[in-house]
Amino acid sequence: MNYPHWDVPIIGSGLVIALIAVFHVFISHFAVGGGLYLPVMEWSARRRGREDWLVVLRQHTKFFLILTGVFGAVTGVAIWFSIGLGSPEGASTLIRYWVFAWAMEWGVFVMELTAIAVYFYLWDRVDGRTHLRVGWFYAFTSWMTLAIINGILGFMLTPTNAWLSAVGTGQEANVWWHAFFNATYWPSLFARMCIMATLAGVFAMITASRMPDEQLDLKAEIIAWSRRWLLPGFVLFPLCMLWYFAVLPPLSQEHMRAGISTIAPNAFPAPTRMIVAIFVSSFLTVIVAYVATDRMNTRSFKLGAALGIAFCAYVTIGAAEMCREMARKPYVVYGYQYSNGTRPADVDYHNQAGYTANTVLASPEERARWQQGYADPYLGELMLRGQCITCHTTDGYRSMKKLLAGRNHEGIRDLLRILHEVPEDSPYKRYMPQLVGTPNEIEALAQTLASLLGLPPEEPPSATPLTAPSDPTPPGPEREATVSDPSVAPVADAATPG
């Protein structure tokens, strides 16, 4: 724990990352789907000799360029900024093992931005055939950014046993493609492509909604053309999600089943709410789009109605991304790294040497005093920052006070004992990382949590040393990431790419 902690009041750093990421996914998925929409519509318009369609398409291209080139790029940078502050260990892992993939993606992204700028600014300055080729090139480069990033996102949930066995041995490059084309790569890719096609039609309706009443017939034609893009996603997306669910690790499937099974008794935990939101909002996106854009309603279809359809699609994407994140709990990289940055392979070391044994956030004198059994409020604060506040806040989103409400000193210790020992019947093991540290550190954390609740100070009990680990190697990326959590089943491997 050598990184400063980013404490965001009320909403927490995790929710900041989620809000930025969902908005970026919404825009970036439109960039890929719309990247195909542009040349397909231009090809159709030129083949039919519809110059009026090309005029509308040029206006849509300007809207497309501003939205994707500005907001898409800015939110992409914002994601890296936020995860670098909110989850530095996770960001470090993704950069360390996937730097080649990121380099490819950034290179393709530069070509993508260049292509869409050329496509817009050379409109009517080159012949139709050349202009259309630029559009197809943009469609290809935008899809390539999806294909690359999808591999990394899938790896975080299903890194494959081959990679987990190779990490830390220096042989990671030998299983690079195996980890990239992981078990969730293809179902996730096709599910995202369904969403992208839908967004292409949804955003085209925004452009059409702003057309004047004098072009009512043309407006109806553009809307009719655009809403056809919603049907493939509406039909195929549920099938892709079932495929995706079938290849999830067992613990992740358990998360989703628990959410689904609680609908009947009217209990709505987070997975249940997200699953319901996906189905309801995706259904509304298509139904409302077809009802609101019926030829009888074309005149009254204005910007507000189009934005309402876009909002339904936004909710669908947000809920789907939240479900994907929940399926990965309690990991940031499944089986290798917990969401708070600790690794299962380092649990024994932290329990014996101490979670704060090597931190640069305390002086050598403080660390030596803590290892001798002395505790102070700063030790508990470091434990709270490093292992709890990554996902929780003190008073707001996922509030620590609400989680601990009604507990006394002994109740807090009992909760920490469950999180530390992770018994088989623990209700927390599916969602929360294993608490690590010496008895002295855990007691300091208990006292800090008690102070959050306003409980009076209590003399901490004497610390009992734990059994020394079999491997005293200090934590770090050079350690082999053996899955030591008994609740984690092996990760399904994808077929080795040919």
C-alpha positions as CSV (number, residue, x, y, z in Angstrom):
1,M,0.0,0.0,0.0
2,N,2.4,2.6,-1.2
3,Y,0.0,4.8,-3.1
4,P,-1.8,7.8,-1.6
5,H,-5.5,7.3,-1.0
6,W,-8.1,9.2,-3.1
7,D,-10.9,10.0,-0.7
8,V,-14.0,11.3,-2.6
9,P,-16.6,12.5,-0.1
10,I,-20.2,11.0,-0.2
11,I,-19.9,9.1,-3.5
12,G,-16.5,7.5,-3.2
13,S,-13.8,6.9,-5.8
14,G,-15.4,3.7,-7.1
15,L,-18.6,5.5,-8.1
16,V,-16.7,8.3,-9.7
17,I,-14.9,5.7,-11.9
18,A,-18.2,4.1,-12.7
19,L,-20.0,7.3,-13.7
20,I,-17.2,8.3,-16.0
21,A,-16.8,4.8,-17.4
22,V,-20.5,4.4,-18.2
23,F,-20.7,7.7,-20.0
24,H,-17.5,6.8,-22.0
25,V,-18.9,3.4,-22.9
26,F,-22.1,5.1,-24.1
27,I,-20.2,7.4,-26.4
28,S,-17.5,4.9,-27.5
29,H,-20.1,2.3,-28.4
30,F,-21.9,4.9,-30.5
31,A,-18.6,5.7,-32.1
32,V,-18.3,2.1,-33.3
33,G,-21.9,1.5,-34.2
34,G,-22.2,5.0,-35.8
35,G,-18.9,4.4,-37.6
36,L,-20.7,1.6,-39.5
37,Y,-23.9,3.5,-39.9
38,L,-22.2,6.4,-41.8
39,P,-20.7,4.5,-44.7
40,V,-23.7,2.1,-45.0
41,M,-26.1,5.0,-45.3
42,E,-23.8,6.9,-47.7
43,W,-23.5,3.8,-49.8
44,S,-27.3,3.3,-49.9
45,A,-27.9,7.0,-50.7
46,R,-25.4,7.1,-53.5
47,R,-26.7,3.8,-55.0
48,R,-30.3,5.3,-55.0
49,G,-29.2,8.7,-56.1
50,R,-30.6,10.3,-53.0
51,E,-28.8,13.6,-52.6
52,D,-31.2,14.7,-49.9
53,W,-30.1,11.8,-47.8
54,L,-26.5,12.8,-48.2
55,V,-27.3,16.4,-47.0
56,V,-28.8,14.9,-43.8
57,L,-26.0,12.5,-43.4
58,R,-23.5,15.3,-43.6
59,Q,-25.2,17.1,-40.7
60,H,-25.2,13.8,-38.8
61,T,-21.5,13.4,-39.4
62,K,-20.8,16.8,-37.8
63,F,-22.8,15.8,-34.7
64,F,-21.0,12.5,-34.7
65,L,-17.6,14.1,-35.0
66,I,-18.2,16.5,-32.1
67,L,-19.8,14.0,-29.8
68,T,-17.3,11.1,-30.3
69,G,-14.1,13.1,-31.1
70,V,-14.5,15.5,-28.2
71,F,-16.6,13.8,-25.4
72,G,-15.4,10.3,-26.3
73,A,-11.7,11.2,-26.2
74,V,-12.0,13.4,-23.0
75,T,-13.9,10.7,-21.1
76,G,-11.4,8.1,-22.2
77,V,-8.6,10.2,-20.6
78,A,-10.8,10.8,-17.5
79,I,-11.1,7.0,-17.0
80,W,-7.4,6.6,-16.9
81,F,-7.1,9.5,-14.5
82,S,-9.8,8.2,-12.2
83,I,-8.6,4.6,-12.0
84,G,-5.0,5.8,-11.5
85,L,-6.2,7.6,-8.4
86,G,-9.0,5.3,-7.3
87,S,-7.4,1.9,-8.1
88,P,-3.7,2.4,-8.6
89,E,-2.7,-1.2,-8.1
90,G,-5.4,-2.4,-10.6
91,A,-4.2,0.2,-13.1
92,S,-0.6,-0.9,-12.6
93,T,-1.6,-4.5,-13.3
94,L,-3.4,-3.6,-16.5
95,I,-0.5,-1.5,-17.8
96,R,2.2,-4.0,-16.7
97,Y,0.8,-7.0,-18.5
98,W,-1.1,-5.3,-21.3
99,V,1.1,-2.5,-22.4
100,F,1.5,-3.9,-25.9
101,A,-2.3,-4.1,-26.3
102,W,-2.8,-0.5,-25.0
103,A,-0.1,0.6,-27.5
104,M,-2.0,-1.0,-30.3
105,E,-5.3,0.5,-29.2
106,W,-3.9,4.0,-28.8
107,G,-2.3,3.7,-32.3
108,V,-5.5,2.6,-33.9
109,F,-7.4,5.3,-32.0
110,V,-5.2,8.0,-33.5
111,M,-6.1,6.5,-37.0
112,E,-9.7,6.5,-36.0
113,L,-9.8,10.2,-35.0
114,T,-7.9,11.1,-38.2
115,A,-10.3,9.1,-40.4
116,I,-13.4,10.7,-39.0
117,A,-11.9,14.2,-39.4
118,V,-11.0,13.5,-43.0
119,Y,-14.4,12.0,-43.6
120,F,-16.1,15.1,-42.5
121,Y,-13.8,17.8,-43.8
122,L,-13.4,16.3,-47.2
123,W,-17.1,16.0,-47.8
124,D,-17.8,17.3,-51.4
125,R,-14.1,17.9,-51.9
126,V,-13.3,14.4,-53.2
127,D,-15.3,12.0,-55.4
128,G,-18.0,9.8,-53.8
129,R,-16.0,6.6,-54.2
130,T,-12.9,8.0,-52.4
131,H,-15.1,9.5,-49.7
132,L,-16.9,6.3,-49.1
133,R,-13.5,4.4,-48.8
134,V,-12.6,6.8,-46.0
135,G,-15.8,6.0,-44.3
136,W,-15.2,2.3,-44.5
137,F,-11.7,2.8,-43.1
138,Y,-13.1,4.7,-40.2
139,A,-15.6,1.9,-39.5
140,F,-12.8,-0.6,-39.5
141,T,-10.5,1.3,-37.1
142,S,-13.3,2.1,-34.7
143,W,-14.2,-1.6,-34.6
144,M,-10.6,-2.5,-34.0
145,T,-10.5,-0.4,-30.9
146,L,-13.4,-2.4,-29.6
147,A,-11.8,-5.7,-30.5
148,I,-8.6,-4.8,-28.6
149,I,-10.2,-3.3,-25.4
150,N,-12.8,-6.1,-25.3
151,G,-9.9,-8.6,-24.8
152,I,-8.6,-6.7,-21.8
153,L,-12.0,-6.3,-20.2
154,G,-12.7,-10.0,-20.7
155,F,-9.3,-10.9,-19.2
156,M,-10.2,-9.0,-16.0
157,L,-13.1,-11.4,-15.5
158,T,-11.8,-14.6,-17.0
159,P,-7.9,-14.4,-17.1
160,T,-7.6,-18.1,-17.8
161,N,-5.7,-20.7,-15.7
162,A,-2.8,-20.5,-18.2
163,W,-2.2,-16.9,-17.4
164,L,-2.7,-17.4,-13.6
165,S,-0.1,-20.1,-13.7
166,A,2.4,-18.1,-15.7
167,V,2.1,-14.7,-14.0
168,G,5.2,-13.9,-12.0
169,T,7.3,-16.5,-13.7
170,G,8.4,-14.3,-16.6
171,Q,6.5,-16.5,-19.1
172,E,3.4,-14.3,-19.4
173,A,4.2,-13.5,-23.0
174,N,3.9,-17.2,-23.9
175,V,0.2,-17.1,-22.9
176,W,-0.6,-13.5,-24.1
177,W,-2.9,-14.5,-26.9
178,H,-4.5,-17.2,-24.7
179,A,-5.4,-14.6,-22.1
180,F,-6.5,-12.1,-24.7
181,F,-9.0,-14.5,-26.4
182,N,-10.4,-15.6,-23.0
183,A,-13.6,-17.4,-22.3
184,T,-15.8,-14.2,-22.3
185,Y,-14.1,-12.6,-25.3
186,W,-16.5,-13.7,-28.1
187,P,-19.9,-13.5,-26.2
188,S,-18.9,-10.0,-24.9
189,L,-17.8,-8.9,-28.3
190,F,-21.1,-9.9,-30.0
191,A,-23.2,-8.5,-27.1
192,R,-21.4,-5.1,-27.4
193,M,-21.8,-5.1,-31.2
194,C,-25.6,-5.5,-30.7
195,I,-25.6,-2.5,-28.4
196,M,-23.5,-0.5,-30.9
197,A,-25.9,-1.1,-33.7
198,T,-28.8,0.0,-31.5
199,L,-27.0,3.2,-30.5
200,A,-26.3,4.0,-34.1
201,G,-30.0,4.1,-34.8
202,V,-30.8,5.9,-31.6
203,F,-28.4,8.7,-32.2
204,A,-29.4,9.0,-35.8
205,M,-33.0,9.7,-34.5
206,I,-31.6,12.6,-32.5
207,T,-30.4,14.2,-35.8
208,A,-33.7,13.4,-37.5
209,S,-35.7,14.9,-34.7
210,R,-34.2,18.3,-35.4
211,M,-35.3,18.3,-39.1
212,P,-37.8,21.1,-39.9
213,D,-41.5,20.3,-40.7
214,E,-40.9,21.3,-44.3
215,Q,-38.9,18.1,-44.7
216,L,-41.5,15.8,-43.1
217,D,-41.4,13.1,-45.7
218,L,-37.6,13.0,-45.7
219,K,-37.7,13.0,-41.9
220,A,-40.0,10.0,-41.9
221,E,-37.7,8.1,-44.3
222,I,-34.5,8.8,-42.2
223,I,-36.3,7.7,-39.1
224,A,-37.6,4.5,-40.7
225,W,-34.1,3.7,-41.9
226,S,-32.6,4.4,-38.5
227,R,-34.9,2.4,-36.4
228,R,-34.1,-0.8,-38.4
229,W,-30.8,-0.7,-36.6
230,L,-32.5,-1.4,-33.3
231,L,-33.9,-4.8,-34.2
232,P,-30.7,-6.9,-34.4
233,G,-29.7,-5.9,-30.9
234,F,-33.2,-6.4,-29.5
235,V,-33.3,-9.9,-30.9
236,L,-29.7,-11.0,-30.5
237,F,-28.6,-9.2,-27.3
238,P,-30.5,-11.6,-24.9
239,L,-28.9,-14.6,-26.6
240,C,-25.5,-13.1,-26.3
241,M,-26.0,-12.4,-22.6
242,L,-27.1,-16.1,-22.0
243,W,-23.9,-17.2,-23.8
244,Y,-21.9,-14.7,-21.7
245,F,-23.4,-16.0,-18.5
246,A,-22.7,-19.7,-19.4
247,V,-18.9,-19.0,-19.6
248,L,-18.6,-17.0,-16.4
249,P,-16.6,-18.4,-13.5
250,P,-18.7,-20.3,-10.9
251,L,-18.5,-17.6,-8.3
252,S,-19.6,-15.0,-10.8
253,Q,-22.5,-17.1,-11.8
254,E,-23.5,-17.5,-8.2
255,H,-23.6,-13.6,-7.9
256,M,-26.0,-13.4,-10.8
257,R,-28.2,-16.4,-9.7
258,A,-28.5,-14.9,-6.2
259,G,-29.8,-11.7,-7.8
260,I,-32.3,-13.5,-10.0
261,S,-33.5,-15.8,-7.3
262,T,-34.4,-12.9,-5.0
263,I,-36.9,-11.4,-7.4
264,A,-39.7,-13.8,-6.3
265,P,-39.6,-12.9,-2.5
266,N,-39.5,-9.2,-3.5
267,A,-35.9,-8.7,-2.3
268,F,-33.9,-6.4,-4.6
269,P,-30.2,-6.4,-4.0
270,A,-27.9,-4.7,-6.4
271,P,-27.6,-7.6,-9.0
272,T,-31.3,-7.9,-9.0
273,R,-31.9,-4.2,-9.7
274,M,-29.3,-4.2,-12.5
275,I,-30.8,-7.3,-14.2
276,V,-34.3,-5.8,-14.0
277,A,-33.0,-2.4,-15.3
278,I,-31.3,-4.2,-18.3
279,F,-34.5,-5.9,-19.4
280,V,-36.9,-3.1,-18.8
281,S,-34.8,-0.3,-20.3
282,S,-33.7,-2.3,-23.4
283,F,-37.4,-3.2,-24.0
284,L,-38.4,0.4,-23.6
285,T,-35.7,1.6,-26.0
286,V,-37.1,-0.4,-28.9
287,I,-40.8,-0.1,-28.1
288,V,-40.7,3.6,-27.4
289,A,-38.6,4.2,-30.5
290,Y,-41.1,2.4,-32.8
291,V,-44.2,4.0,-31.2
292,A,-42.8,7.5,-31.0
293,T,-41.4,7.4,-34.6
294,D,-44.5,5.9,-36.3
295,R,-45.3,7.8,-39.4
296,M,-48.4,9.2,-37.7
297,N,-46.2,10.7,-35.0
298,T,-43.4,12.0,-37.3
299,R,-44.4,15.6,-37.0
300,S,-44.5,15.5,-33.2
301,F,-41.2,13.6,-32.9
302,K,-38.9,16.3,-31.5
303,L,-35.6,16.4,-29.7
304,G,-37.1,15.7,-26.3
305,A,-38.6,12.4,-27.5
306,A,-35.3,11.4,-29.1
307,L,-33.3,12.2,-26.0
308,G,-35.8,10.1,-24.0
309,I,-35.1,7.1,-26.2
310,A,-31.3,7.8,-25.8
311,F,-31.8,7.9,-22.0
312,C,-33.4,4.4,-22.0
313,A,-30.4,3.1,-24.0
314,Y,-28.1,4.8,-21.5
315,V,-29.7,3.0,-18.6
316,T,-29.3,-0.3,-20.4
317,I,-25.6,0.2,-20.9
318,G,-25.1,1.5,-17.4
319,A,-26.9,-1.5,-15.9
320,A,-25.0,-4.0,-18.1
321,E,-21.7,-2.5,-17.1
322,M,-22.6,-2.6,-13.5
323,C,-23.6,-6.2,-13.8
324,R,-20.2,-7.0,-15.4
325,E,-18.4,-5.3,-12.5
326,M,-20.5,-7.1,-9.9
327,A,-19.8,-10.4,-11.6
328,R,-16.1,-9.8,-11.0
329,K,-16.4,-9.2,-7.2
330,P,-14.4,-9.3,-5.0
331,Y,-11.7,-9.0,-7.6
332,V,-10.4,-6.4,-10.0
333,V,-8.6,-9.2,-11.9
334,Y,-10.4,-12.5,-11.1
335,G,-8.3,-14.8,-9.0
336,Y,-5.2,-12.6,-9.1
337,Q,-6.0,-9.3,-7.5
338,Y,-8.7,-8.2,-5.1
339,S,-10.6,-4.9,-5.7
340,N,-8.7,-3.2,-2.9
341,G,-5.3,-4.0,-4.6
342,T,-4.2,-6.9,-2.4
343,R,-3.5,-10.3,-4.0
344,P,-4.6,-13.8,-2.7
345,A,-1.0,-14.9,-3.1
346,D,0.2,-12.3,-0.6
347,V,-2.4,-13.0,2.1
348,D,0.0,-15.2,4.2
349,Y,2.8,-12.7,4.0
350,H,0.6,-9.8,5.1
351,N,-0.8,-11.8,7.9
352,Q,2.6,-12.6,9.3
353,A,4.7,-9.6,8.4
354,G,2.0,-7.0,8.4
355,Y,-0.1,-5.1,5.8
356,T,1.8,-1.9,6.6
357,A,5.2,-3.6,7.0
358,N,6.7,-2.0,3.8
359,T,4.5,1.1,3.4
360,V,6.2,4.4,2.5
361,L,3.2,6.2,4.1
362,A,4.6,5.7,7.6
363,S,8.1,6.3,9.0
364,P,10.5,3.4,9.7
365,E,10.1,4.2,13.4
366,E,6.3,3.9,13.2
367,R,6.4,0.6,11.4
368,A,8.9,-0.8,13.9
369,R,6.7,0.2,16.8
370,W,3.6,-1.3,15.1
371,Q,5.5,-4.6,14.6
372,Q,6.3,-4.7,18.3
373,G,2.6,-4.7,19.1
374,Y,1.9,-1.0,19.6
375,A,-1.0,0.5,17.9
376,D,-2.1,4.1,17.3
377,P,-4.9,5.8,15.4
378,Y,-2.8,6.3,12.3
379,L,-2.2,2.5,11.9
380,G,-6.0,1.9,11.9
381,E,-6.4,4.8,9.4
382,L,-3.9,3.2,7.0
383,M,-5.7,-0.1,7.3
384,L,-9.1,1.6,6.6
385,R,-7.7,3.5,3.6
386,G,-5.9,0.6,2.1
387,Q,-8.5,-2.2,2.5
388,C,-11.9,-0.5,3.0
389,I,-12.2,2.9,1.4
390,T,-11.5,1.7,-2.1
391,C,-15.1,0.4,-2.2
392,H,-16.7,2.2,0.7
393,T,-17.2,5.7,2.1
394,T,-17.7,6.7,5.7
395,D,-21.1,8.4,5.3
396,G,-22.2,8.2,1.7
397,Y,-22.3,5.5,-1.0
398,R,-21.7,2.0,0.6
399,S,-21.4,3.8,3.9
400,M,-19.2,2.1,6.6
401,K,-21.4,3.6,9.2
402,K,-24.5,1.9,7.8
403,L,-22.7,-1.4,7.4
404,L,-21.6,-1.3,11.1
405,A,-24.7,0.3,12.5
406,G,-25.8,-1.2,15.8
407,R,-22.5,-3.0,16.5
408,N,-20.4,-2.5,19.7
409,H,-16.7,-3.1,20.0
410,E,-17.1,-6.9,20.1
411,G,-19.5,-6.8,17.2
412,I,-17.0,-5.0,15.1
413,R,-14.2,-7.5,16.0
414,D,-16.5,-10.3,15.1
415,L,-17.1,-8.8,11.6
416,L,-13.4,-8.3,11.1
417,R,-12.7,-11.8,12.2
418,I,-15.2,-13.2,9.6
419,L,-13.5,-11.1,6.9
420,H,-10.1,-12.2,8.0
421,E,-10.7,-15.9,8.4
422,V,-13.3,-16.2,5.6
423,P,-15.3,-19.2,7.0
424,E,-17.2,-21.3,4.5
425,D,-20.6,-19.9,5.6
426,S,-19.4,-16.2,5.5
427,P,-22.1,-14.1,3.8
428,Y,-19.4,-11.6,2.7
429,K,-16.9,-13.8,0.8
430,R,-18.7,-13.4,-2.5
431,Y,-18.4,-9.6,-2.5
432,M,-15.6,-8.5,-0.1
433,P,-11.8,-9.2,-0.3
434,Q,-10.2,-11.1,2.5
435,L,-9.0,-8.8,5.3
436,V,-5.3,-9.2,5.8
437,G,-2.9,-8.0,8.5
438,T,-1.5,-8.9,11.9
439,P,-3.7,-9.2,14.9
440,N,-2.3,-5.8,16.0
441,E,-3.3,-4.2,12.7
442,I,-6.7,-5.7,12.7
443,E,-7.3,-4.5,16.2
444,A,-6.2,-1.0,15.2
445,L,-8.7,-1.1,12.4
446,A,-11.4,-2.2,14.8
447,Q,-10.7,0.8,17.0
448,T,-10.8,3.2,14.0
449,L,-14.1,1.8,12.9
450,A,-15.4,2.1,16.5
451,S,-14.4,5.8,16.5
452,L,-16.4,6.3,13.2
453,L,-19.5,5.1,15.1
454,G,-18.7,7.3,18.1
455,L,-18.1,4.4,20.5
456,P,-16.0,5.3,23.5
457,P,-12.4,4.1,23.4
458,E,-11.6,0.7,24.7
459,E,-8.3,-0.9,25.7
460,P,-7.3,-3.2,22.8
461,P,-6.8,-6.9,23.7
462,S,-3.3,-8.4,23.5
463,A,-2.4,-9.5,20.0
464,T,-1.8,-13.2,19.3
465,P,0.8,-13.9,16.6
466,L,-0.4,-15.9,13.6
467,T,1.4,-18.9,12.1
468,A,4.2,-17.9,9.8
469,P,3.6,-18.4,6.1
470,S,5.3,-21.0,4.1
471,D,6.5,-18.5,1.6
472,P,8.0,-15.3,3.2
473,T,8.6,-13.6,-0.1
474,P,7.5,-9.9,0.1
475,P,4.4,-9.1,-2.0
476,G,4.8,-7.8,-5.5
477,P,4.2,-8.7,-9.1
478,E,7.1,-11.2,-9.1
479,R,5.1,-13.5,-6.8
480,E,3.2,-16.3,-8.5
481,A,-0.5,-15.5,-8.3
482,T,-1.8,-18.8,-6.9
483,V,-5.4,-18.7,-6.1
484,S,-5.4,-19.2,-2.3
485,D,-9.1,-18.3,-1.7
486,P,-10.9,-21.6,-1.2
487,S,-14.2,-20.1,-2.4
488,V,-12.7,-19.5,-5.9
489,A,-13.2,-22.2,-8.5
490,P,-10.8,-22.4,-11.5
491,V,-11.3,-19.9,-14.3
492,A,-12.6,-21.5,-17.5
493,D,-10.0,-21.3,-20.3
494,A,-10.9,-20.2,-23.7
495,A,-9.8,-22.3,-26.7
496,T,-6.2,-21.7,-27.7
497,P,-6.3,-19.4,-30.7
498,G,-4.9,-20.8,-33.9
